[in-house]
């Protein structure tokens, strides 16, 4: 019951976060620039951070 309630609250927070961050922002790349919704930029940054952290942890475990 508590887990379901927590998931509902989390889903509401994520939905609010997405709705409030739809403004287009300028994104500068190494070669050029473009425009994208802020929520897309945030989600891509989050996913890249997760992937980099995962591979860094795997590399650290291999060295032990």
Secondary structure, DSSP 8 states (H G I E B T S, - for coil): -HHHHHHHHHHHHHHHHHHHT--EEEEEETTEEEEEEHHHHHHHHHHHHHHHHHHHHHHHHHH-
